[in-house]
Amino acid sequence: MKHRLKFIWGTGGVTRGRWYLGLLGFYDRVVGEPDSRLAISVRGLLVWLAGLALAGYLAAATALLFWLDRSPHNRVAFADTVALPFRWRRFQALRGQSLIAEGRADMRAGHWADALFKLRSGLAREPGDLRARLILAQFYIASNQRPLARRTLGEGLTADFPGQEYLGAVVELAAQAEDYAFIDTVYARYLPKLEAPREARVKHWLPQQQLQNFIDGGQAERVLAAKETIGVVPASTRAELRVLALLALGRPDDAVRELHAWRARVPAETDQVLRLLARAEREAKRYEAMENALDEHVARAPGVAAPYVYRVVQLALAGRMGKAEAALADYLRRFDARLENLRLLAEPLATFKGTSPMLARMVTAAREQGFETRGLQLLRVQALLGEGAAREAGRVLAEIPAVDANVSGKPAQLTNPLGNSPRQLAAEQALRDWLQLVADALLAPTPAAQTALVDGLRNRPMTMATLRTLVTMLRAGDRAETALAVLRVSEGPYPGNPWAQAQMAELTENARRAAMVKDDVAVKASETTLGQKPFFAQLDESMRAKDWAAAQQQVRELRNRQPAPAWLAARDAELLLVQMRYERGAGERLAMLIAAKLYLDGDGRRSQAALALAQEFYADGAKEEALLLVKEILRKAPNFPPAERQLAAWTPQKK
């Protein structure tokens, strides 16, 4: 029997054949030879192939949906997977929304790496999600990656107005970098787009912000010249901006005249006028008129704290410290029953010099009321550092209780009756650690203290205001090299900032000139190299005589010697031990603790040497210094049994 293959279009018209599934058929070609020929239906084959392809496509779409549905934030439906080749953009947008939702959930859970990856991927697919851009930009700001934050937000500035919240975030970030030209460009771009009814709520806000930017960017004359733009700003705001522009231009007398005219024109806005009038009179150095305006401002709202705060601040800015102290006493009598009122005044006071005594008084008032004083103490430390009182700042820092992370977010020693959130406590501890780095750098000229400050700055979010304050403090404290290193770090978050660039150029030139002087000194000093044996013989003599001032002077001169003796690095640890002795003898507990921090590194031999020194202090009656030293040993080497046993012996448990 012969079997032959034949392709036919359909199955109809074939006699005496048997067909299966509309695809295969056997029929008799020769009488007496059944099933002698095999036929394949081309039409059936095509139908089957199409059916199988459709089934496979639907199976793939279902599998894709199951895979996407593993996430509770999936926005893609079955219809979207089926229509994927035809609606690719919609699928990408939905996938982007899903990734963004997952990223936000990971951000809330503290899974930063996953959140960063998903937010980036989501925005690549759905670039118009401005909320996600804000979240991602906040992440970049927190990690001190400000250029990335600006780029992320800038990519969301399309032709359409992005909304007040988003535009405000873009402007705030640029203002922190003092990029007023960019802000001006953004405002000019969107001002013409505010005619639409949906943007009516910001038609006053945006021009007002533009005018304020002129003042902040040193172009106050543009506020006075603005006619068309200023016309859409409310009258009271327009008058205030004109006064601020006049003050920025150094024309306080013109500002006073405008303020008197404003008060006569709109008596209902007297409170706003009086605030500005007090400032204008202060800048004109007419202090009696300033005080009259402040007193009237306070008398108009005797039960409101803000006018009293303003009075204390303006008196302090004017240098009338005696009257500022009296105004502070009046404020405390009226408003010290709430911690929020104390912070309301302490925060502005901490930003300028000469106010640390007033802040100390506020700390005392808070303590008398039973409040937690950590936040106020930190503000006081900021003021002390700004005044150049680094040693006093270090002493105050040593008194501030640390936060115990194992006690449910509550401080170890004191409790705020108003409550302490873990986030607030973490922020205060981070600020305390930062201020400690600044104080150590100002107090100790050692490379370790300076490097620790610069490294700490790399991991801390930094505004230009913070940078200005820090550089000013470092330069005033004779830490020019550290200030230059700080400015170099600032090139990352603030590339090309004019102020930072000018400071860097000045410090670099100063360093070049100092290097030339050092070279001349080095040539002369090479002829009289200091030997280690004579130095240590002289130092031992001072220590035996308990002439702590002489020992301190000898070590300071050695460390400042240029070039440094070749043997200094090898004996630096020994000098730090000596430094702990003479600082303790001189009663400089903080300086002793700084030397201990620099000496201890977790090494067992150093820990043992420091423990022996602590035992020596304890035997001499310096028990507090001995305890501080043992605690510092355990901080650097937590599992050092000799120090643990000694601490337990010196601090017996209460029964």
C-alpha positions as CSV (number, residue, x, y, z in Angstrom):
1,M,0.0,0.0,0.0
2,K,1.4,3.4,-1.0
3,H,0.8,6.5,1.1
4,R,1.1,9.7,-0.7
5,L,0.8,13.3,0.7
6,K,-1.4,15.9,-0.8
7,F,-2.1,19.5,0.2
8,I,-5.6,20.8,-0.5
9,W,-7.2,24.0,0.5
10,G,-10.3,22.7,2.3
11,T,-11.9,19.4,3.2
12,G,-15.1,19.7,1.2
13,G,-15.6,17.8,-2.1
14,V,-13.3,14.9,-1.1
15,T,-15.3,11.7,-1.2
16,R,-14.8,8.7,0.9
17,G,-12.2,10.5,3.1
18,R,-11.9,10.6,6.9
19,W,-10.9,14.0,8.3
20,Y,-9.5,14.7,11.7
21,L,-9.7,18.1,13.5
22,G,-10.2,19.8,10.1
23,L,-6.5,19.4,9.4
24,L,-5.6,15.8,8.4
25,G,-7.6,13.4,6.1
26,F,-7.2,10.0,4.6
27,Y,-9.1,9.1,1.4
28,D,-9.2,6.3,-1.2
29,R,-7.5,7.1,-4.4
30,V,-7.6,3.6,-5.9
31,V,-10.5,1.3,-5.5
32,G,-9.7,-1.6,-3.2
33,E,-6.9,0.4,-1.5
34,P,-8.5,2.3,1.4
35,D,-6.6,5.2,3.0
36,S,-4.1,5.1,0.2
37,R,-3.5,8.9,0.3
38,L,-2.9,11.5,3.1
39,A,-4.3,15.0,2.7
40,I,-3.5,18.1,4.7
41,S,-5.9,21.1,4.7
42,V,-4.0,24.3,4.2
43,R,-6.9,26.3,5.5
44,G,-7.1,24.0,8.6
45,L,-3.4,24.4,9.1
46,L,-3.6,28.2,9.0
47,V,-6.6,28.1,11.4
48,W,-4.7,25.9,13.9
49,L,-1.5,28.0,13.7
50,A,-3.5,31.1,14.3
51,G,-5.3,29.5,17.2
52,L,-2.1,28.3,18.8
53,A,-0.4,31.8,18.3
54,L,-3.4,33.4,20.0
55,A,-3.4,31.0,22.9
56,G,0.4,31.5,23.3
57,Y,-0.1,35.3,23.2
58,L,-2.8,35.2,25.8
59,A,-0.8,32.8,28.0
60,A,2.2,35.2,27.8
61,A,0.0,38.1,28.7
62,T,-1.5,36.2,31.6
63,A,2.0,35.2,32.9
64,L,3.1,38.8,32.6
65,L,0.1,40.0,34.6
66,F,0.8,37.3,37.3
67,W,4.4,38.5,37.5
68,L,3.4,42.2,37.8
69,D,0.7,41.3,40.3
70,R,3.3,40.1,42.8
71,S,3.5,43.8,43.9
72,P,0.5,45.2,45.8
73,H,1.1,48.5,44.0
74,N,0.6,47.1,40.5
75,R,-1.5,49.4,38.2
76,V,-1.4,47.2,35.1
77,A,-4.6,45.3,34.3
78,F,-5.1,42.2,32.0
79,A,-6.4,44.4,29.2
80,D,-3.2,46.4,29.3
81,T,-1.0,43.3,29.0
82,V,-3.1,42.0,26.1
83,A,-3.0,45.3,24.3
84,L,0.7,45.9,25.1
85,P,2.0,46.0,21.5
86,F,-0.6,48.5,20.5
87,R,-0.6,50.7,23.6
88,W,3.0,50.6,24.6
89,R,3.1,54.1,26.0
90,R,0.1,53.4,28.3
91,F,1.7,50.3,29.5
92,Q,5.0,52.1,30.2
93,A,3.1,54.9,32.1
94,L,1.2,52.4,34.2
95,R,4.4,50.4,34.9
96,G,6.1,53.7,35.9
97,Q,3.2,54.5,38.3
98,S,3.5,51.1,39.8
99,L,7.3,51.5,40.4
100,I,6.8,54.9,41.8
101,A,4.2,53.6,44.3
102,E,6.6,50.8,45.3
103,G,9.4,53.3,45.7
104,R,7.4,55.5,48.0
105,A,6.4,52.5,50.1
106,D,10.1,51.4,50.3
107,M,11.0,55.0,51.3
108,R,8.5,54.9,54.1
109,A,9.9,51.6,55.2
110,G,13.5,52.9,55.2
111,H,14.6,50.7,52.3
112,W,16.6,53.5,50.7
113,A,18.5,51.6,48.0
114,D,15.3,49.9,46.7
115,A,13.3,53.1,46.9
116,L,16.0,55.0,44.9
117,F,16.1,52.4,42.2
118,K,12.4,52.2,41.8
119,L,11.8,55.9,41.8
120,R,14.4,56.4,39.2
121,S,13.0,53.6,37.0
122,G,9.4,54.8,37.6
123,L,10.3,58.4,36.5
124,A,12.1,57.1,33.4
125,R,8.7,55.6,32.4
126,E,6.4,58.2,33.8
127,P,8.4,61.5,33.8
128,G,5.3,63.6,34.4
129,D,4.9,62.4,38.0
130,L,5.9,65.6,39.9
131,R,5.2,64.2,43.3
132,A,7.7,61.4,42.7
133,R,10.2,64.0,41.5
134,L,9.8,65.9,44.8
135,I,10.4,62.7,46.8
136,L,13.4,61.8,44.8
137,A,14.8,65.3,45.1
138,Q,14.3,65.3,48.9
139,F,16.3,62.0,49.0
140,Y,19.2,63.6,47.0
141,I,19.1,66.7,49.3
142,A,19.3,64.5,52.4
143,S,22.3,62.7,50.9
144,N,24.0,66.0,49.9
145,Q,23.6,65.4,46.2
146,R,22.1,68.8,45.4
147,P,23.1,68.9,41.7
148,L,21.1,65.7,41.2
149,A,18.2,67.1,43.1
150,R,18.2,70.3,40.9
151,R,18.4,68.2,37.7
152,T,15.6,65.9,38.9
153,L,13.3,68.9,39.7
154,G,14.4,70.9,36.6
155,E,13.4,68.0,34.3
156,G,9.8,68.4,35.6
157,L,9.6,72.1,34.4
158,T,7.7,71.6,31.2
159,A,5.7,74.1,29.2
160,D,2.7,73.8,31.6
161,F,2.7,75.5,35.0
162,P,3.8,72.7,37.4
163,G,1.9,74.1,40.4
164,Q,2.8,76.2,43.4
165,E,4.2,73.4,45.6
166,Y,6.5,72.0,42.9
167,L,7.7,75.4,41.7
168,G,8.2,76.4,45.4
169,A,10.5,73.4,45.9
170,V,12.5,74.2,42.8
171,V,12.9,77.8,43.9
172,E,13.8,76.9,47.4
173,L,16.5,74.5,46.3
174,A,18.0,77.2,44.0
175,A,17.8,79.8,46.7
176,Q,19.8,77.6,49.0
177,A,22.5,77.6,46.4
178,E,22.0,81.4,46.0
179,D,21.3,80.9,42.3
180,Y,19.1,83.9,41.9
181,A,19.6,84.2,38.2
182,F,18.0,80.7,37.7
183,I,15.1,81.7,39.9
184,D,14.5,84.8,37.9
185,T,14.5,82.7,34.7
186,V,11.9,80.3,36.2
187,Y,9.6,83.1,37.3
188,A,9.8,84.9,34.0
189,R,9.0,81.6,32.2
190,Y,5.7,81.0,34.1
191,L,4.4,84.4,34.9
192,P,2.7,84.7,31.4
193,K,1.0,81.3,32.0
194,L,-1.1,82.4,35.0
195,E,-4.1,83.7,33.1
196,A,-5.8,80.3,33.1
197,P,-8.6,80.0,35.6
198,R,-7.0,77.0,37.3
199,E,-3.9,79.0,38.2
200,A,-5.8,82.0,39.6
201,R,-4.9,81.0,43.1
202,V,-1.2,81.7,42.4
203,K,-1.5,84.8,40.3
204,H,-0.5,86.9,43.3
205,W,2.0,84.5,44.8
206,L,4.3,84.1,41.8
207,P,4.9,87.9,41.2
208,Q,5.4,88.4,44.9
209,Q,8.1,85.7,44.9
210,Q,9.7,87.2,41.9
211,L,10.0,90.6,43.6
212,Q,11.4,89.0,46.7
213,N,14.0,87.2,44.6
214,F,15.1,90.6,43.2
215,I,15.8,91.7,46.8
216,D,17.6,88.5,47.8
217,G,19.7,88.5,44.6
218,G,21.0,92.1,45.1
219,Q,18.7,93.6,42.5
220,A,16.4,95.6,44.8
221,E,16.3,98.5,42.3
222,R,14.2,96.2,40.0
223,V,11.5,96.1,42.7
224,L,11.3,99.9,42.7
225,A,11.2,100.0,38.9
226,A,8.6,97.2,38.5
227,K,5.3,98.7,37.3
228,E,3.4,96.0,35.4
229,T,4.4,93.0,37.5
230,I,3.9,94.7,40.9
231,G,0.4,95.7,39.9
232,V,-1.0,92.2,40.5
233,V,0.5,92.0,44.0
234,P,-1.8,92.9,46.9
235,A,-1.3,96.5,48.1
236,S,0.0,95.7,51.5
237,T,2.6,93.2,50.1
238,R,3.5,95.7,47.4
239,A,4.2,98.4,50.1
240,E,6.2,96.0,52.2
241,L,8.4,94.9,49.3
242,R,9.1,98.5,48.4
243,V,10.2,99.2,52.0
244,L,12.4,96.1,52.0
245,A,14.0,97.1,48.7
246,L,14.8,100.5,50.1
247,L,16.4,99.0,53.1
248,A,18.4,96.6,50.9
249,L,19.6,99.6,48.9
250,G,20.8,101.3,52.1
251,R,18.1,104.0,52.1
252,P,16.5,103.7,55.5
253,D,15.3,107.4,55.6
254,D,13.3,106.8,52.4
255,A,11.9,103.6,53.9
256,V,10.8,105.5,57.0
257,R,9.0,108.1,54.9
258,E,7.2,105.4,52.9
259,L,6.2,103.7,56.2
260,H,4.6,106.8,57.6
261,A,2.7,107.4,54.4
262,W,1.6,103.8,54.4
263,R,0.3,104.0,58.0
264,A,-1.6,107.2,57.2
265,R,-3.1,105.6,54.1
266,V,-4.1,102.3,55.7
267,P,-4.4,102.5,59.5
268,A,-5.6,98.9,59.8
269,E,-2.1,97.7,58.7
270,T,-0.3,99.5,61.6
271,D,1.1,96.3,63.1
272,Q,2.9,95.5,59.8
273,V,4.1,99.1,59.5
274,L,5.5,99.1,63.1
275,R,7.6,96.0,62.5
276,L,9.2,97.4,59.4
277,L,9.5,100.9,61.0
278,A,11.5,99.5,64.0
279,R,13.9,97.8,61.6
280,A,14.3,100.9,59.4
281,E,15.0,103.2,62.4
282,R,17.5,100.6,63.6
283,E,19.3,100.7,60.3
284,A,19.2,104.5,60.4
285,K,20.7,104.3,63.9
286,R,17.9,106.2,65.5
287,Y,17.6,103.9,68.4
288,E,15.1,105.9,70.5
289,A,12.7,105.9,67.6
290,M,13.2,102.2,67.1
291,E,12.4,101.5,70.7
292,N,9.2,103.6,70.5
293,A,8.1,101.6,67.5
294,L,8.8,98.3,69.3
295,D,7.0,99.4,72.5
296,E,4.0,100.4,70.5
297,H,4.0,97.2,68.5
298,V,4.1,95.2,71.8
299,A,1.4,97.3,73.4
300,R,-1.0,96.6,70.5
301,A,-0.9,92.8,71.2
302,P,0.0,92.3,74.9
303,G,-1.0,88.6,74.9
304,V,0.9,87.6,71.7
305,A,4.5,86.3,71.9
306,A,5.7,87.3,68.4
307,P,5.9,91.1,69.0
308,Y,7.9,90.5,72.2
309,V,10.3,88.2,70.3
310,Y,10.7,90.8,67.6
311,R,11.5,93.4,70.3
312,V,14.2,91.3,71.9
313,V,15.8,90.5,68.5
314,Q,15.8,94.1,67.2
315,L,17.3,95.4,70.5
316,A,20.0,92.8,70.3
317,L,20.8,93.5,66.7
318,A,21.1,97.2,67.6
319,G,23.7,96.4,70.2
320,R,21.4,97.6,73.1
321,M,22.2,94.5,75.1
322,G,21.1,96.0,78.4
323,K,17.6,96.8,77.1
324,A,17.5,93.5,75.2
325,E,18.1,91.7,78.6
326,A,15.3,93.7,80.1
327,A,13.0,92.8,77.2
328,L,14.0,89.2,77.6
329,A,13.1,89.3,81.3
330,D,9.7,90.7,80.4
331,Y,9.2,88.0,77.8
332,L,10.1,85.2,80.2
333,R,7.6,86.6,82.8
334,R,4.9,86.4,80.3
335,F,5.6,83.4,78.1
336,D,8.0,81.0,79.7
337,A,5.3,78.5,80.6
338,R,5.5,76.8,77.2
339,L,8.6,75.4,75.7
340,E,7.5,76.4,72.2
341,N,7.6,80.1,73.3
342,L,11.2,79.7,74.5
343,R,12.3,78.1,71.2
344,L,10.5,80.8,69.3
345,L,12.9,83.4,70.7
346,A,16.0,81.2,71.1
347,E,16.2,80.2,67.4
348,P,16.6,83.8,66.0
349,L,18.9,84.8,68.9
350,A,21.3,81.9,68.1
351,T,22.0,83.4,64.7
352,F,24.0,86.4,65.7
353,K,26.7,87.3,68.1
354,G,26.5,88.5,71.7
355,T,23.4,86.6,72.6
356,S,24.9,83.6,74.4
357,P,24.2,85.1,77.9
358,M,20.6,85.5,77.0
359,L,20.4,82.0,75.7
360,A,21.9,80.7,79.0
361,R,19.2,82.6,80.9
362,M,16.5,80.9,78.7
363,V,18.0,77.5,79.4
364,T,17.8,78.2,83.1
365,A,14.2,79.3,82.7
366,A,13.3,76.1,80.8
367,R,15.0,74.0,83.5
368,E,13.0,75.7,86.2
369,Q,9.8,74.9,84.4
370,G,10.9,71.2,84.2
371,F,11.4,71.3,80.4
372,E,13.9,69.2,78.5
373,T,16.7,71.7,77.7
374,R,18.7,69.8,75.1
375,G,17.4,71.8,72.1
376,L,17.9,75.2,73.8
377,Q,21.4,74.1,74.9
378,L,22.3,73.2,71.3
379,L,21.2,76.7,70.2
380,R,23.3,78.2,72.9
381,V,26.3,76.2,71.6
382,Q,25.7,77.5,68.1
383,A,25.8,81.1,69.5
384,L,29.0,80.4,71.5
385,L,30.7,79.0,68.4
386,G,29.7,82.0,66.4
387,E,31.1,84.3,69.1
388,G,34.5,82.4,69.0
389,A,34.0,80.9,72.5
390,A,34.8,77.4,71.4
391,R,36.1,76.3,74.8
392,E,32.9,77.3,76.5
393,A,30.9,75.7,73.7
394,G,32.7,72.5,74.3
395,R,32.0,72.7,78.1
396,V,28.3,73.1,77.4
397,L,28.3,70.2,74.9
398,A,29.8,68.0,77.6
399,E,26.9,68.8,79.9
400,I,24.2,68.0,77.3
401,P,22.8,64.5,78.0
402,A,23.1,62.1,75.1
403,V,20.1,60.2,73.7
404,D,19.9,56.6,74.7
405,A,18.7,54.7,71.6
406,N,17.6,51.7,73.7
407,V,15.0,53.6,75.7
408,S,12.1,53.9,73.1
409,G,13.3,57.2,71.8
410,K,13.5,58.9,75.2
411,P,16.5,60.7,76.5
412,A,18.7,58.9,79.0
413,Q,18.5,61.5,81.8
414,L,15.8,64.1,81.2
415,T,12.3,63.7,79.8
416,N,10.4,66.4,77.9
417,P,6.9,66.5,79.4
418,L,5.6,67.6,76.0
419,G,7.0,64.4,74.5
420,N,10.0,63.6,72.3
421,S,9.5,62.0,68.9
422,P,12.3,59.6,67.7
423,R,12.8,61.8,64.7
424,Q,13.3,64.9,66.8
425,L,15.7,63.1,69.2
426,A,17.7,61.7,66.2
427,A,17.9,65.2,64.7
428,E,19.1,66.7,68.0
429,Q,21.7,64.0,68.4
430,A,23.0,64.5,64.9
431,L,23.2,68.3,65.6
432,R,25.0,67.6,68.8
433,D,27.6,65.4,67.1
434,W,28.1,68.0,64.4
435,L,28.6,70.8,66.9
436,Q,31.1,68.6,68.7
437,L,33.1,68.2,65.5
438,V,33.1,72.0,65.0
439,A,34.2,72.6,68.6
440,D,36.9,70.0,68.5
441,A,38.3,71.5,65.2
442,L,38.4,75.0,66.7
443,L,40.0,73.8,70.0
444,A,42.5,71.2,68.7
445,P,44.9,72.1,65.8
446,T,45.6,68.4,65.3
447,P,45.0,66.9,61.8
448,A,42.7,64.3,63.2
449,A,40.2,66.9,64.5
450,Q,40.3,68.9,61.3
451,T,39.9,65.8,59.1
452,A,36.9,64.6,61.3
453,L,35.1,67.9,60.7
454,V,35.6,67.8,56.9
455,D,34.5,64.1,56.7
456,G,31.5,64.9,58.9
457,L,30.5,67.7,56.5
458,R,30.5,65.3,53.5
459,N,27.7,63.3,55.1
460,R,25.6,66.2,56.4
461,P,23.1,68.2,54.4
462,M,24.5,71.7,54.0
463,T,22.9,75.0,52.9
464,M,24.9,78.0,51.8
465,A,24.0,79.7,55.1
466,T,25.5,76.8,57.0
467,L,28.6,77.0,54.8
468,R,29.1,80.7,55.3
469,T,28.8,80.4,59.1
470,L,31.2,77.5,59.2
471,V,33.8,79.1,57.0
472,T,33.6,82.3,59.0
473,M,34.1,80.5,62.3
474,L,37.0,78.5,61.0
475,R,38.8,81.6,59.6
476,A,38.2,83.5,62.8
477,G,39.6,80.5,64.7
478,D,42.8,80.4,62.6
479,R,41.8,77.3,60.8
480,A,42.4,78.5,57.3
481,E,43.4,75.1,55.9
482,T,40.3,73.5,57.2
483,A,38.2,76.3,55.8
484,L,39.7,75.7,52.4
485,A,39.0,72.0,52.7
486,V,35.4,72.8,53.6
487,L,35.1,75.0,50.6
488,R,36.4,72.3,48.3
489,V,33.8,69.9,49.7
490,S,31.1,72.5,49.0
491,E,32.0,72.3,45.3
492,G,30.0,69.1,45.2
493,P,26.6,70.4,46.3
494,Y,27.3,74.0,45.1
495,P,29.4,73.9,42.0
496,G,30.5,77.4,40.9
497,N,28.9,79.4,43.8
498,P,30.4,82.9,43.5
499,W,30.9,83.4,47.2
500,A,32.6,80.0,47.7
501,Q,34.8,80.6,44.7
502,A,35.9,84.0,46.0
503,Q,36.6,82.6,49.4
504,M,38.6,79.7,47.9
505,A,40.7,82.0,45.8
506,E,41.5,84.2,48.7
507,L,42.4,81.3,51.0
508,T,44.5,79.7,48.3
509,E,46.4,82.9,47.7
510,N,47.0,83.2,51.5
511,A,48.2,79.7,51.7
512,R,50.6,80.3,48.8
513,R,52.1,83.3,50.6
514,A,52.3,81.4,53.9
515,A,54.1,78.5,52.1
516,M,56.7,81.0,50.8
517,V,57.2,82.3,54.3
518,K,57.4,78.7,55.7
519,D,60.1,77.9,53.1
520,D,62.2,80.8,54.3
521,V,61.6,79.7,57.9
522,A,62.5,76.1,57.0
523,V,65.8,77.1,55.6
524,K,66.7,78.9,58.9
525,A,65.2,76.2,61.1
526,S,67.2,73.5,59.4
527,E,70.3,75.0,61.0
528,T,68.7,74.6,64.5
529,T,66.8,71.3,64.3
530,L,65.1,70.5,67.6
531,G,66.3,67.2,69.1
532,Q,63.9,64.9,70.8
533,K,66.1,64.2,73.9
534,P,66.5,68.0,74.8
535,F,62.8,68.5,74.2
536,F,61.6,65.7,76.4
537,A,64.1,66.6,79.1
538,Q,62.7,70.1,79.2
539,L,59.1,68.8,79.1
540,D,59.8,66.3,81.9
541,E,61.2,69.1,84.0
542,S,58.0,71.2,83.5
543,M,55.8,68.2,84.4
544,R,57.8,67.4,87.5
545,A,57.4,71.0,88.6
546,K,53.7,70.9,87.8
547,D,54.2,73.9,85.6
548,W,51.3,73.0,83.4
549,A,51.3,76.3,81.4
550,A,55.0,75.8,80.5
551,A,54.3,72.2,79.4
552,Q,51.4,73.3,77.3
553,Q,53.4,76.0,75.7
554,Q,56.3,73.6,74.9
555,V,53.9,71.1,73.2
556,R,52.1,73.8,71.3
557,E,55.3,75.3,69.9
558,L,56.5,71.8,68.9
559,R,53.3,71.0,67.0
560,N,53.4,74.4,65.3
561,R,57.1,74.1,64.3
562,Q,57.7,74.3,60.6
563,P,59.1,72.0,59.3
564,A,58.0,69.4,61.9
565,P,60.8,67.4,63.5
566,A,61.2,64.0,61.8
567,W,60.7,62.2,65.1
568,L,57.4,63.9,66.0
569,A,55.1,61.4,64.2
570,A,56.7,58.4,66.0
571,R,56.2,60.0,69.4
572,D,52.8,61.8,68.9
573,A,50.9,59.2,71.0
574,E,53.3,59.8,73.9
575,L,52.8,63.5,73.6
576,L,49.0,63.0,73.8
577,L,49.4,61.1,77.1
578,V,51.5,64.0,78.4
579,Q,48.9,66.4,77.1
580,M,46.1,64.6,79.1
581,R,48.2,64.9,82.2
582,Y,48.9,68.7,82.0
583,E,45.4,69.5,80.8
584,R,44.0,67.7,83.8
585,G,46.5,69.4,86.1
586,A,45.4,72.8,84.6
587,G,41.8,72.0,85.2
588,E,41.0,71.9,81.4
589,R,38.8,68.9,81.5
590,L,37.4,69.4,78.0
591,A,40.9,69.7,76.5
592,M,42.0,66.6,78.3
593,L,39.0,64.7,76.9
594,I,39.8,65.9,73.3
595,A,43.4,64.6,73.8
596,A,41.9,61.3,74.9
597,K,39.7,61.1,71.8
598,L,42.7,61.7,69.6
599,Y,44.8,59.1,71.5
600,L,42.4,56.2,71.8
601,D,41.7,54.2,68.7
602,G,40.4,50.9,70.1
603,D,43.9,49.4,70.3
604,G,44.4,47.3,73.5
605,R,47.8,48.8,74.3
606,R,46.6,52.4,74.1
607,S,43.5,51.5,76.1
608,Q,45.7,49.9,78.8
609,A,48.0,53.0,78.9
610,A,44.9,55.3,79.2
611,L,43.4,53.2,81.9
612,A,46.7,53.4,83.9
613,L,46.5,57.2,83.5
614,A,42.9,57.2,84.7
615,Q,43.9,55.2,87.8
616,E,46.7,57.8,88.4
617,F,44.1,60.6,88.2
618,Y,41.8,58.8,90.6
619,A,44.6,58.3,93.1
620,D,45.4,62.0,92.9
621,G,41.8,62.9,93.8
622,A,40.7,63.8,90.2
623,K,37.8,61.3,90.3
624,E,35.6,63.0,87.7
625,E,38.4,63.2,85.2
626,A,39.3,59.6,85.8
627,L,35.7,58.5,85.2
628,L,35.5,60.5,82.0
629,L,38.7,58.9,80.7
630,V,37.5,55.4,81.5
631,K,34.1,56.1,79.8
632,E,36.0,57.3,76.7
633,I,38.1,54.1,76.7
634,L,34.9,52.1,76.7
635,R,33.4,54.2,74.0
636,K,36.4,53.4,71.7
637,A,36.8,49.8,72.9
638,P,33.4,48.7,74.2
639,N,34.6,45.2,75.1
640,F,37.7,46.1,77.1
641,P,37.3,44.1,80.4
642,P,39.9,46.0,82.5
643,A,38.1,49.3,81.9
644,E,34.7,47.7,82.6
645,R,35.9,46.3,85.9
646,Q,37.4,49.6,86.9
647,L,34.3,51.5,86.0
648,A,32.2,49.1,88.0
649,A,34.6,49.5,91.0
650,W,34.4,53.3,90.9
651,T,30.6,53.4,90.4
652,P,29.1,50.9,92.8
653,Q,25.5,49.9,92.2
654,K,22.9,51.4,94.5
655,K,21.0,48.9,96.6
